[in-house]
Each structure stands twice: as structure tokens, then as C-alpha cells.
Amino acid sequence: MDPLLAVLPERLAAHVALSLAALCAGGVVAVPLGVWSSRRPRASAVISAVSGAAQTVPSLALLAFMVPVLAALGARAIGYTPALIALTVYSVLPILRNTVAAMRGLDPSVLEAADGVGMTAGQRLFSVELPLAAPLIVAGVRTSVVWTVGTATLSTPVGATSLGDYIFAGLQTGNHRSVFVGCVASAALALSLDALVALAERGFVRRRASMWIGAAVLLVAIASSAAAVLVRARAGSSATITIGAKTFTEQYILSRALAAQIELRTGNGTARVLDSLGSTVVFDALRSNQIDAYVDYTGTLWTSVLRRTDVLRDRRRLRAELDRELRARFGVRIVASLGFENTYAIAVRRAFARERGLRTITDLARQSSELTIGGDYEIFSRPEWRAIEQAYAPRFRAQRSMDPALLYEAARSAQVDAITAFSTDGRIATFDLVVCEDDRAVIPRYDAVVLVSPRLSRERPDVVAALEALDSTIDAAAMRAANARVDERHEDPAIVARGLLRR
């Protein structure tokens, strides 16, 4: 079976379960709150402003914010919980506003007639007001359905399985087929749920019980099927070790290499991979034992985790210092240096470098006022970039942040003059780029190292030993070739990872 489609049932089921749970929770909050606030204008204004403000927060930011908050509360900070909370917040606004508008728009004469026949407040609400308001409330629900299903694809960076796994992985590896599958499946799900809600609405308005009961039965059947798929998937998995991965090709390959190494050395299939986690999310998950191991880079750990501003060029001393600090502060251990460095670099087109005489970052900085540079989402706010600014004082005409998968195409097509790249990326050679030398040595070492959680260190010495055996087994050339196989040939990262291990 096609590997891309083999995991579709589980990812679709997880997406359905997450979306429906968020919609149900949002509806339970929004409808009563809307009815209550519709009778209290001042409260309604405050509630509407608060819910509107929450809606303006970018979904990825809200999801990422949930991780440290839940960790501080001692709750599970990655996976289903942060995604559910964030999606529930997003689902509330359209239902709330439509409920308030519907309740305030009711014909006063109808309400007076209900009072005139002696209805109690509860009878009037459930027999007159809500039935009349139902079409507008359901319209809010339909809007919320589409928003929630779409936004659920962004739950991948906090470790929640969804159709977004296809989209994030496809964007990073240039696999357009993966992106297509994720987008089409998500759109089909949103349209299907919207159609069922619309069917229920028509049945309710026309007082045809068969229509709304049928829609309700279909929704329950979808939810039950999703739950059954997830239960079977969990029951069929013997995974006890979770390997994390950040959101770029090299991480997808190395996470699967760690999983394969564990399975090979421990004799059973005990490892699973959690892809596309954010940089801070993945380390927070490791130190709180929500994942067990992942590959990080010494420069990232030095600057972003330990917040160090000094630069240690001696890699042995850097690893020793990192290992000591990470153990003391977080209980995290470095168990292997894989044998290659993947450092930040600044790359330009080869022809452009010859034309401009660009060999070093100093050369680039001198001409920067005429140039545009592109970088990934993080680089321009990272300590490494501040170090470059302090040492070289570049003054680029424009700095553009974009998805890492688009950087190389932007450079090749001259949409930007320079990009921040990674030294082991195979696309540097493929796109005929050259790396400007860091002639003042301000960029830290970025040796790839394997980190393990406090729990894994205590409870699974066999797994730790398996990962220690990876020390000095992958060089930069091998890693570049592996990255190119995934990025350019669109090979499965798991197959490429096994090739690295065999090598």
C-alpha cells in the first residue's frame, strides 16, 4: 500500500476527534454564554471583546503558548490537550456572536405573546426563543466547523496528530503530493461536517425529525468510527519510546534513524516518531518526559536553551559544558555526537557571488544596503543573528521571513539576494549556491547531538546504550546526501534513515 495513504485513516480519525471535541466544547460554552449575555448589554460587550481578542491571536502562537502554560500546571503539555484547548477557544467566537445576535433580533411581539399565555422564563426560552433563534445560531456553528477543521491542521507543531502532519512534512521536504493529500482531506472533512450541520438545521426549521435525526446519527457514526480507528491504532502499537523531531528534513531523517537504531539494538519495535515539533516545544517536551529522545544542535542548546552569549569554538569543551549544564538544570543528557555539524550559514547564488566578489560575511555586509536577505521564521530573532549584527553590522535593504522550504527557491529565482541556510542541506549544491565564510567566527558550533530525557536515563539503560552507539557514525557528506534524497528525490525519510544506519 502507498505509504502516504497507509497512515491516512489514523490521521483523519485523529483530526475528526480533535475537531468534534473542540466544536462540542465550544458550543457548550458559547450558546449558554450567548443567551445569558444577550440580556445584559454591558456584559455582552466585554465578552464579545474578549472572545474577539482571543480570535486575533495567531493560531500557531496560541498553540505554542499552551505548551509552557500546561507544563507549569503539571499537565501534559504536548499532544491532544494543548490543541484541544486552543481549538475550543477559536470555535467559540462565531457561535457566541451569532447566538447574541439571534436572541436580540427576536420579534418583541412574539415574546409578549409567550408571556401573555403564561409561559415561564424557561418555557419561553426553550419553546419560543431558541427555536426561532436556531437558524442564525446554526449559521455560527457552520462557520465554526470550517474554521476549526482548518485550524486543526496547525496542531502538528505541538505534537497532536492531524491531517496537518501531511502538510507540514510535505512543505518541508518539497513533497507536493503530501501537501495535496492533507489539504484535500481537510477540505473534504470540513465540507462534509458543514453539510451535516446544514442538514440538521433544515430538518429542525422544517420540523422534519427524520432529517435532523439522520444528520445527528451520521455525526455520531463519524465520531464513533474515528474513535474506533484510534483505539485500534493505539492497541496495535507497542511503542514505549517517543522520538521527537523539529520541522525540517534533516530532523525527519534523524528521528527515524534513532527509532530504527532503538528497534535494532533492543530487539523489538518500541519506538515511534513525533514529527514537526517547534524548537522550544521539543526541548520542553524532553525535559518533562513527554518525549524520550531527539537530535538537537550544540549551538541551539548553547544560545536558545542556556541563553549563553559567549562562543566556544572547541567542540569537545562545548559538548562537555552543555552536558554538565543540561544535567544540572534539566536532568537531560547528551549521549552521542553524531559526527557532523549543521551550522547556520549565509548563502548566495554562485553567479551573484562572482559578480559581486562575495566570499565572506564581511564582503556581504559591506554591500548589504543594496541587498535583500531571506531567513526562516526564527533566525532574525535568535541570538546567532544578533551576534552577526554585532560583529558585521549588516544593513540589509529588507529582511524577509519565510518557510524554510521556500528559501532556496527564493534564492534561485533571485527573489532575495541571500538566504540563511543550513550547512548540511543538500539544496545548497542542487541550487548552485555558495556559503559565505564566517570570517570573524561568531556563529557557534552546531554539532548534531542526541539528547535523552530524565526518565529514559533512569528507566531504559538499554535504549540509552543503543543511542550511544551512534556516536561519530554520520559525517556531513552523508547527511547532505541523505537530505538531498528526501528534498530532491522525495524518498521516504524512514528508508533514507535506514540507509544511513547501514552505512
C-alpha positions in Angstrom: 0.0 0.0 0.0 1.1 3.6 -0.7 3.0 4.7 2.5 1.4 8.1 2.2 -2.1 6.7 2.3 -1.4 4.0 4.8 -1.5 6.4 7.7 -4.5 8.4 6.3 -7.1 6.6 8.4 -5.3 7.3 11.7 -4.6 10.9 10.9 -8.1 11.6 9.6 -9.6 9.9 12.7 -7.4 12.0 15.0 -8.4 15.2 13.1 -12.1 14.3 13.3 -11.8 13.5 17.0 -9.9 16.7 17.8 -12.2 18.9 15.7 -15.5 17.5 17.0 -14.3 17.6 20.6 -13.4 21.3 20.2 -16.7 22.1 18.5 -18.7 20.4 21.2 -16.8 22.1 23.9 -17.1 25.5 22.1 -20.8 25.1 21.6 -21.4 24.1 25.3 -19.6 27.3 26.3 -20.8 29.7 23.6 -24.6 29.1 23.4 -25.4 29.4 27.1 -23.0 32.4 27.4 -24.6 34.0 24.3 -28.1 33.6 25.8 -27.0 35.0 29.1 -25.1 37.9 27.7 -27.8 38.8 25.2 -29.9 40.0 28.2 -27.0 42.0 29.7 -25.6 44.6 27.2 -22.6 45.6 29.3 -21.6 42.0 29.9 -22.1 41.2 26.3 -19.8 44.0 25.2 -17.0 42.7 27.5 -17.5 39.1 26.5 -17.5 39.9 22.8 -14.4 42.0 23.1 -12.5 39.2 25.0 -13.6 36.5 22.6 -12.7 38.7 19.6 -9.3 39.5 21.0 -8.6 35.8 21.5 -9.6 35.2 17.9 -7.0 37.7 16.7 -4.1 35.8 18.3 -2.4 33.8 15.5 -3.4 30.1 15.9 0.2 28.9 16.0 1.1 31.4 18.7 -1.9 30.3 20.8 -1.0 26.7 20.4 2.6 27.3 21.3 1.6 29.4 24.3 -0.4 26.5 25.7 2.7 24.4 26.0 4.5 26.2 28.7 1.2 27.1 30.5 0.2 23.4 30.7 3.7 22.4 31.7 3.7 24.9 34.5 0.4 23.5 35.7 1.8 19.9 35.6 -0.5 18.9 32.8 0.5 17.1 29.6 2.0 20.0 27.6 2.2 18.4 24.1 -0.3 16.4 22.0 -4.0 16.4 22.3 -4.6 18.7 25.3 -3.0 22.0 24.1 -4.5 21.6 20.7 -8.0 20.9 22.1 -7.9 24.0 24.4 -6.7 26.3 21.6 -9.2 25.0 19.1 -12.0 25.3 21.6 -11.1 29.0 22.1 -11.2 29.5 18.3 -14.6 27.7 17.9 -16.4 30.0 20.5 -16.5 33.4 18.7 -18.7 32.7 15.7 -21.2 30.7 17.8 -21.2 33.3 20.6 -21.8 36.3 18.3 -24.5 34.6 16.3 -26.3 33.5 19.5 -26.3 37.0 20.8 -27.5 38.5 17.5 -30.2 35.9 17.2 -31.5 36.4 20.7 -31.6 40.2 20.3 -33.2 40.0 16.9 -36.3 38.1 18.1 -39.7 39.8 17.4 -40.8 41.5 20.7 -44.5 40.8 19.9 -43.8 37.1 19.8 -42.1 37.3 23.2 -45.0 39.3 24.6 -47.5 36.7 23.3 -45.5 34.0 25.1 -45.6 35.9 28.3 -49.4 36.5 27.7 -50.2 32.8 27.6 -48.4 32.4 31.0 -45.2 30.8 29.9 -42.4 30.7 32.5 -39.0 32.1 31.6 -37.7 28.5 30.9 -40.6 27.6 28.8 -40.3 30.7 26.8 -36.6 30.1 26.2 -36.8 26.5 25.1 -40.2 26.6 23.3 -40.1 30.0 21.6 -36.7 31.8 21.7 -34.2 29.1 20.9 -36.3 27.6 18.1 -36.7 31.0 16.5 -33.0 31.8 17.0 -31.8 28.4 15.8 -31.2 29.2 12.1 -28.8 32.1 13.0 -27.1 30.1 15.8 -26.6 27.1 13.4 -25.1 29.5 10.9 -22.5 30.4 13.5 -21.9 26.7 14.2 -21.3 26.1 10.5 -18.7 28.9 10.4 -17.1 27.5 13.5 -17.0 24.0 11.9 -15.0 25.2 8.8 -12.7 27.4 11.0 -12.0 24.6 13.5 -11.3 21.9 10.9 -9.0 24.1 9.1 -7.1 25.4 12.2 -6.7 21.8 13.5 -4.2 21.3 10.7 -1.9 23.7 12.7 -1.8 21.4 15.7 1.1 19.4 14.4 3.9 21.6 15.9 2.5 20.9 19.4 2.5 17.1 18.8 -1.1 16.5 18.1 -1.7 14.0 15.2 -3.8 15.5 12.5 -4.0 16.0 8.7 -1.6 18.8 9.3 1.1 16.2 9.5 0.9 15.7 5.8 1.0 19.5 5.1 4.0 20.3 7.4 6.1 17.3 6.3 5.2 18.0 2.6 6.2 21.6 2.8 9.5 20.9 4.5 10.5 18.1 2.2 9.1 19.6 -1.1 6.6 16.7 -1.3 3.7 18.4 -3.0 1.7 15.2 -3.1 1.8 15.0 0.7 0.6 18.6 0.9 -2.2 17.8 -1.6 -3.4 14.8 0.4 -3.5 16.8 3.6 -5.3 19.8 2.1 -7.9 17.7 0.1 -8.7 15.5 3.1 -9.1 18.5 5.4 -11.3 20.4 2.9 -13.4 17.3 2.3 -13.9 16.8 6.1 -14.8 20.4 6.6 -17.4 20.3 3.8 -18.8 17.0 5.0 -19.3 18.2 8.5 -20.7 21.5 7.3 -23.2 19.7 5.1 -24.4 17.5 8.0 -24.9 20.6 10.2 -26.8 22.2 7.4 -29.0 19.1 7.0 -29.8 19.2 10.7 -30.7 22.8 10.5 -33.1 22.3 7.6 -34.8 19.4 9.4 -35.1 21.5 12.6 -36.6 24.5 10.8 -39.0 22.4 8.6 -39.9 20.3 11.7 -38.9 17.1 9.9 -37.5 14.9 12.5 -36.1 12.4 10.0 -33.7 15.0 8.6 -32.1 16.3 11.8 -32.1 12.9 13.5 -30.4 11.4 10.4 -27.8 14.1 10.5 -27.2 13.5 14.2 -26.9 9.8 13.6 -24.3 10.4 10.8 -22.3 12.7 13.0 -22.3 10.1 15.8 -21.3 7.4 13.3 -18.4 9.6 12.1 -17.3 10.3 15.7 -17.6 6.6 16.6 -15.7 5.4 13.5 -12.9 7.9 14.3 -12.7 6.7 17.9 -12.6 3.0 16.7 -9.7 3.7 14.3 -7.8 5.5 17.1 -8.4 2.7 19.6 -7.2 0.1 17.1 -4.1 2.1 16.2 -3.2 2.6 19.9 -3.9 -1.1 20.6 -1.8 -2.2 17.7 1.2 -0.1 18.7 3.7 -1.4 21.1 5.6 1.9 21.2 7.0 2.8 24.6 9.7 5.2 23.4 8.8 8.5 21.7 11.3 10.3 19.5 10.8 14.0 18.7 11.6 15.8 15.5 11.7 19.5 14.6 10.2 20.9 11.4 12.8 20.3 8.7 14.0 17.5 6.6 17.2 16.5 8.5 15.1 16.1 11.7 12.6 13.8 9.9 15.5 11.6 8.8 17.4 11.6 12.1 14.3 10.9 14.2 13.7 7.8 12.2 17.3 6.8 12.4 17.1 7.0 16.2 13.9 4.9 16.2 15.4 2.3 13.9 18.5 2.1 16.0 16.5 1.5 19.1 14.4 -1.2 17.5 17.5 -2.8 16.0 19.6 -2.8 19.3 16.7 -3.6 21.8 15.2 -6.3 19.6 11.6 -5.1 19.4 9.5 -2.4 17.8 9.4 0.0 20.8 9.9 3.5 19.2 7.6 6.0 17.5 8.3 9.4 16.0 6.5 12.6 16.8 7.2 15.0 13.9 7.2 18.7 13.3 7.5 20.0 16.8 8.5 23.6 17.4 12.1 24.2 18.6 11.2 25.2 22.1 8.3 22.8 22.3 10.5 19.8 21.6 13.1 20.6 24.3 10.3 21.4 26.9 8.7 18.0 26.0 12.0 16.2 26.5 12.8 17.7 29.9 9.2 17.0 31.1 9.5 13.3 29.9 6.8 13.7 27.3 9.2 12.6 24.7 12.2 10.4 25.3 14.9 11.5 22.8 15.6 13.7 19.9 18.5 15.3 17.9 19.4 18.9 18.6 22.4 21.1 17.8 25.0 22.4 20.3 24.7 26.0 19.0 20.9 25.9 19.6 21.3 24.5 23.0 24.0 27.0 23.9 22.2 30.1 22.8 18.4 29.3 23.0 18.3 26.9 26.0 21.2 28.0 28.2 20.9 31.6 26.9 24.7 31.9 26.6 26.2 34.7 24.5 29.8 33.7 24.5 31.1 31.5 21.7 33.1 28.3 22.4 34.9 27.1 19.3 36.3 24.0 20.8 33.6 21.4 20.2 34.8 19.0 23.0 34.7 21.7 25.6 31.3 22.9 24.2 29.8 19.4 24.5 31.2 18.9 28.0 29.9 22.3 29.2 26.5 21.7 27.6 26.2 18.2 29.1 27.1 19.4 32.6 24.6 22.3 32.4 21.8 20.3 30.9 22.1 17.6 33.5 22.3 20.0 36.4 19.4 22.3 35.3 17.0 19.9 33.5 18.1 16.3 34.1 18.7 16.0 30.3 21.8 14.1 29.0 23.8 14.2 25.8 24.5 10.6 24.9 26.1 10.9 21.5 27.6 13.4 19.0 26.5 12.1 15.6 29.7 13.2 13.8 28.6 16.2 11.7 27.9 19.9 12.1 24.8 21.6 10.7 25.5 25.2 11.4 23.7 28.4 10.3 25.2 29.9 7.2 24.5 32.7 4.7 24.3 31.5 1.1 24.1 33.3 -2.2 23.8 32.3 -5.8 27.2 31.3 -7.2 27.0 33.6 -10.2 25.9 36.5 -7.9 28.9 35.8 -5.6 31.3 36.0 -8.6 29.7 39.2 -9.9 29.8 40.9 -6.5 33.0 39.4 -5.2 31.3 37.8 -2.2 33.5 35.3 -0.3 32.9 36.2 3.3 30.1 37.6 5.5 32.3 40.8 5.8 32.1 41.1 2.0 28.3 40.6 2.1 27.9 43.2 5.0 29.7 45.9 3.0 27.2 45.6 0.2 24.1 44.8 2.4 22.4 48.1 2.0 21.7 47.2 -1.7 20.6 43.6 -0.9 17.6 41.6 0.4 18.0 38.6 2.7 15.6 35.8 3.4 15.5 33.7 6.6 13.4 31.1 8.3 10.9 32.0 10.9 13.3 32.0 13.8 16.7 33.3 12.6 16.2 37.1 12.8 15.1 36.9 16.5 17.8 34.3 17.5 21.0 35.1 19.4 23.0 34.0 16.4 21.6 36.7 14.3 22.3 39.3 17.0 25.9 38.1 17.1 26.2 38.5 13.3 24.7 42.0 13.6 27.2 43.0 16.3 30.2 41.6 14.6 29.5 42.5 10.9 26.9 45.3 11.2 24.9 44.4 8.1 22.2 46.8 7.0 20.1 44.9 4.5 17.6 46.7 2.4 15.0 44.2 3.5 14.7 41.1 5.7 12.1 38.6 4.7 11.0 35.7 6.9 9.5 32.7 5.1 9.0 29.0 5.3 12.4 27.2 5.2 11.2 25.1 2.3 10.8 28.2 0.2 14.1 29.8 1.0 16.2 28.0 -1.6 13.7 28.6 -4.4 13.6 32.3 -3.4 17.4 32.4 -3.8 17.5 30.6 -7.0 14.8 32.8 -8.6 16.5 36.0 -7.3 13.5 36.9 -5.2 16.1 37.5 -2.5 19.9 38.1 -2.8 21.0 36.0 0.2 19.4 33.4 2.5 20.2 31.9 5.9 20.8 28.3 5.2 21.9 25.1 7.0 25.3 23.8 6.1 24.3 20.1 5.6 21.3 21.0 3.3 21.7 19.2 0.0 19.9 22.0 -1.8 22.9 24.3 -1.4 24.7 22.3 -4.1 21.5 21.4 -6.0 20.5 25.1 -6.4 24.2 26.1 -7.1 24.6 28.3 -4.0 27.8 29.1 -2.2 28.2 29.7 1.6 29.8 33.0 2.7 32.6 32.3 5.2 32.1 33.4 8.8 35.4 35.1 8.8 35.0 36.5 12.3 33.9 33.2 13.8 30.8 34.5 15.6 28.4 31.7 14.7 28.5 28.9 17.3 29.3 25.3 16.6 26.2 23.3 15.6 27.3 19.7 16.2 24.4 17.3 16.0 23.9 15.6 19.4 21.4 13.1 20.7 19.6 14.1 23.9 17.6 11.8 26.2 15.1 12.6 28.9 15.5 12.1 32.6 13.0 9.2 32.6 14.8 7.4 29.8 18.2 7.8 31.6 16.7 6.2 34.7 14.5 3.5 33.3 15.9 2.3 30.0 19.7 1.9 30.0 19.4 -0.5 27.1 17.9 2.3 24.9 20.5 4.8 26.1 23.2 2.3 25.2 21.7 1.8 21.7 21.7 5.6 21.1 25.3 5.9 22.5 26.4 3.5 19.7 25.5 6.2 17.2 28.4 8.4 18.3 30.6 9.6 15.4 28.7 7.5 12.8 27.4 10.1 10.4 29.6 12.6 8.6 28.5 15.9 6.9 28.7 14.4 3.4 26.5 11.5 4.3 23.9 13.8 5.9 23.9 16.2 2.9 23.3 13.2 0.6 20.5 11.9 2.8 18.8 15.3 2.9 19.1 15.6 -0.9 17.4 12.2 -1.3 14.4 13.4 0.6 14.3 17.0 -0.6 15.1 16.4 -4.3 14.0 12.8 -5.0 11.2 12.8 -2.4 12.2 9.5 -0.9 10.6 8.3 2.3 12.7 9.7 5.3 12.4 6.3 7.0 14.0 4.5 4.1 16.8 7.1 3.9 17.3 6.8 7.7 17.8 3.0 7.4 20.4 3.6 4.7 22.3 6.0 7.0 22.3 3.3 9.7 23.5 0.6 7.3 26.3 2.9 6.1 
